[in-house]
Amino acid sequence: MNKFIVDNNLNEKKFSYFLLNNPQPDVERIISYDYVGDETLFKNAMKEFENSISTRVLSSYDIQKSDARGQYIIRKIFAALYKTPSQLPDHCIIELYLNTKK
């Protein structure tokens, strides 16, 4: 889409005018979401993108390390609040008191 806009020297105002006055098959293919001809290409591209994200990003050492660090921090916060509930905000303490009083 960006290549199409650059190739035709279009800006925001010219682009809508161009689309309205030039109903070309390429333009329709670019803006249509249900174009049957490219459906398999789109699905294959999405699968490739998902695989790329999962192998390059989610499986990377830095992401795994950050994820483990985040889990550790959250566990420590919950443990601290469980041991000393007075650290909770006032509205949480009041709600806890009202729920346990019942």
C-alpha positions as CSV (number, residue, x, y, z in Angstrom):
1,M,0.0,0.0,0.0
2,N,2.8,2.4,0.9
3,K,4.6,1.6,-2.3
4,F,1.4,2.3,-4.3
5,I,1.0,5.7,-2.6
6,V,4.6,6.7,-3.2
7,D,4.6,5.4,-6.8
8,N,1.6,7.5,-7.6
9,N,2.7,10.6,-5.7
10,L,-0.4,10.6,-3.5
11,N,-1.0,12.5,-0.3
12,E,-4.0,12.3,2.0
13,K,-6.3,14.4,-0.1
14,K,-5.1,13.1,-3.5
15,F,-5.4,9.5,-2.3
16,S,-9.2,9.5,-1.8
17,Y,-9.7,11.5,-5.0
18,F,-7.6,8.9,-6.9
19,L,-9.5,6.0,-5.5
20,L,-12.9,7.5,-6.4
21,N,-11.9,8.5,-9.9
22,N,-9.7,5.4,-10.8
23,P,-11.6,2.2,-10.2
24,Q,-8.7,0.0,-11.3
25,P,-8.4,-3.7,-10.4
26,D,-5.2,-3.0,-8.5
27,V,-6.8,-0.3,-6.4
28,E,-9.7,-2.6,-5.6
29,R,-7.3,-5.4,-4.7
30,I,-5.3,-3.1,-2.4
31,I,-8.3,-1.8,-0.4
32,S,-10.5,-4.9,-0.3
33,Y,-10.4,-7.2,2.6
34,D,-12.2,-10.1,1.0
35,Y,-10.3,-10.4,-2.2
36,V,-10.4,-14.1,-3.0
37,G,-7.3,-14.3,-5.1
38,D,-4.9,-13.2,-2.3
39,E,-6.7,-15.1,0.5
40,T,-4.2,-18.0,0.6
41,L,-1.3,-15.5,0.2
42,F,-2.5,-13.6,3.2
43,K,-3.0,-16.7,5.3
44,N,0.4,-17.9,4.4
45,A,1.9,-14.6,5.2
46,M,0.1,-14.5,8.6
47,K,1.4,-18.0,9.4
48,E,4.9,-17.0,8.5
49,F,4.6,-13.8,10.6
50,E,3.3,-15.8,13.6
51,N,6.2,-18.3,13.3
52,S,8.7,-15.5,13.0
53,I,7.4,-13.8,16.1
54,S,7.3,-16.9,18.2
55,T,10.8,-18.1,17.2
56,R,12.6,-14.8,17.1
57,V,10.9,-12.8,19.8
58,L,9.0,-15.0,22.3
59,S,11.7,-17.7,22.4
60,S,14.6,-15.3,22.8
61,Y,16.7,-15.4,25.9
62,D,16.1,-11.7,26.8
63,I,12.3,-12.1,26.6
64,Q,12.4,-15.3,28.7
65,K,14.6,-13.6,31.3
66,S,12.4,-10.5,31.5
67,D,9.3,-12.8,31.8
68,A,10.8,-14.7,34.7
69,R,11.8,-11.5,36.4
70,G,8.3,-10.1,36.0
71,Q,6.8,-13.3,37.5
72,Y,9.3,-13.1,40.4
73,I,8.4,-9.4,41.2
74,I,4.7,-10.1,41.1
75,R,5.1,-13.1,43.4
76,K,7.1,-11.0,45.9
77,I,4.5,-8.1,45.8
78,F,1.7,-10.6,46.6
79,A,3.7,-12.3,49.3
80,A,4.4,-8.9,50.9
81,L,0.8,-7.8,50.8
82,Y,-0.4,-11.1,52.2
83,K,2.0,-10.9,55.1
84,T,1.2,-7.3,55.9
85,P,-2.2,-6.3,54.6
86,S,-1.8,-2.9,56.2
87,Q,0.3,-1.9,53.2
88,L,-2.9,-2.1,51.0
89,P,-4.7,1.1,50.1
90,D,-7.5,2.1,52.6
91,H,-10.3,1.2,50.2
92,C,-9.0,-2.4,49.8
93,I,-8.7,-2.8,53.6
94,I,-12.3,-1.6,54.1
95,E,-13.6,-3.9,51.3
96,L,-11.7,-6.8,52.8
97,Y,-13.1,-6.0,56.3
98,L,-16.7,-5.8,54.9
99,N,-16.4,-9.1,52.9
100,T,-14.9,-11.0,55.8
101,K,-17.4,-9.6,58.3
102,K,-20.2,-11.3,56.4
